[in-house]
């Protein structure tokens, strides 16, 4: 059994990162296009329902 509530996938490219997340409790899907900046990606993940696992 998984311990995270939200699963996150990142598609990283030179100029942008496309991020997807699935809340396993509600079934809600989150998506966003982010600049390639670690702080922005981390801030986006922190706004998701926790705990989250990122791949």
Secondary structure, DSSP 8 states (H G I E B T S, - for coil): ----SEEEEEEE-SSEEEEEEEETTT--EEEEEEES-HHHHHHHHHTSSSSEEE-
